[in-house]
């Protein structure tokens, strides 16, 4: 499909060279539309003014991460964050204890 501006669509125009940030909700919505198959990748890219390569990348990531929707229990990343938070809490307690001891020794 040729455009009036010499064949360049909006997502290839110089004005759109700035990096656009799309919400995760929007990315998921567009990726699901592509999965439904009612429109082709190029049709959706044109509709939303997104480069086809960008839309393809969203689609790939969406499919790769789809399995996490049905995971039960904490992920390995969640477990690591919990462990790190416990370690931080223990270290903060230790710092508090040492600060009190240091202050007490200064008074002597």
C-alpha positions as CSV (number, residue, x, y, z in Angstrom):
1,X,0.0,0.0,0.0
2,X,1.5,3.3,-1.1
3,X,1.0,6.5,0.8
4,X,0.7,10.0,-0.4
5,X,4.1,10.9,1.1
6,X,6.0,8.8,-1.4
7,X,5.4,5.3,0.1
8,X,6.5,6.0,3.6
9,X,4.1,5.2,6.4
10,X,4.0,7.2,9.6
11,X,6.1,4.8,11.6
12,X,8.9,5.2,9.2
13,X,8.7,9.0,9.0
14,X,11.4,11.2,10.5
15,X,8.9,12.6,13.0
16,X,8.5,9.2,14.6
17,X,12.2,8.5,15.2
18,X,11.7,9.2,18.9
19,X,11.4,6.1,20.9
20,X,7.8,5.5,21.9
21,X,7.0,3.8,25.2
22,X,4.0,1.6,25.1
23,X,2.3,0.1,28.2
24,X,2.5,-3.6,28.9
25,X,-1.3,-3.7,28.7
26,X,-1.3,-2.2,25.2
27,X,1.4,-4.5,24.0
28,X,-0.5,-7.5,25.3
29,X,-3.7,-6.3,23.7
30,X,-2.1,-5.9,20.3
31,X,-0.2,-9.3,20.6
32,X,-3.5,-11.0,21.5
33,X,-5.2,-9.4,18.4
34,X,-2.4,-10.8,16.3
35,X,-2.9,-14.3,17.9
36,X,-6.6,-14.2,17.1
37,X,-5.7,-14.0,13.4
38,X,-8.5,-11.6,12.3
39,X,-5.8,-9.2,10.9
40,X,-2.3,-9.8,9.6
41,X,0.8,-8.5,11.3
42,X,1.1,-5.8,8.6
43,X,-2.5,-4.7,9.0
44,X,-2.2,-4.4,12.8
45,X,1.1,-2.6,12.4
46,X,-0.6,-0.1,10.0
47,X,-3.6,0.3,12.3
48,X,-1.6,1.1,15.4
49,X,1.3,2.8,13.6
50,X,3.9,0.3,15.0
51,X,6.8,-1.0,13.0
52,X,6.0,-4.6,11.9
53,X,9.4,-5.7,13.5
54,X,8.3,-4.2,16.8
55,X,5.0,-5.9,16.7
56,X,6.6,-9.2,15.8
57,X,9.0,-8.9,18.8
58,X,6.0,-8.2,21.1
59,X,4.3,-11.3,19.7
60,X,7.4,-13.5,20.3
61,X,7.8,-12.2,23.9
62,X,4.1,-12.7,24.5
63,X,4.3,-16.3,23.4
64,X,7.5,-17.1,25.3
65,X,6.1,-15.8,28.5
66,X,2.5,-17.2,28.2
67,X,3.4,-20.2,30.3
68,X,4.0,-18.0,33.3
69,X,0.2,-17.2,33.4
70,X,-0.5,-20.7,34.7
71,X,2.4,-21.1,37.1
72,X,1.5,-21.8,40.6
73,X,3.4,-20.6,43.6
74,X,6.4,-18.3,43.6
75,X,8.8,-18.2,40.7
76,X,12.6,-18.6,41.2
77,X,12.9,-14.8,40.9
78,X,10.2,-14.3,43.6
79,X,12.1,-16.7,45.9
80,X,15.4,-14.8,45.3
81,X,13.7,-11.5,46.1
82,X,12.3,-12.9,49.3
83,X,15.7,-14.3,50.3
84,X,17.4,-10.9,49.5
85,X,14.8,-9.0,51.5
86,X,15.4,-11.3,54.5
87,X,19.1,-10.8,54.2
88,X,18.7,-7.0,54.0
89,X,16.4,-7.1,57.1
90,X,19.0,-9.1,59.1
91,X,21.8,-6.7,58.0
92,X,19.8,-3.7,59.1
93,X,19.2,-5.3,62.5
94,X,23.0,-5.9,62.8
95,X,23.8,-2.3,61.8
96,X,21.3,-1.0,64.4
97,X,22.8,-3.2,67.1
98,X,26.4,-2.2,66.2
99,X,25.4,1.5,66.2
100,X,23.9,1.2,69.7
101,X,27.1,-0.6,70.9
102,X,29.3,2.0,69.3
103,X,27.3,4.8,70.9
104,X,27.5,3.1,74.3
105,X,31.3,2.6,74.0
106,X,31.7,6.3,73.1
107,X,30.1,7.3,76.4
108,X,32.5,5.2,78.5
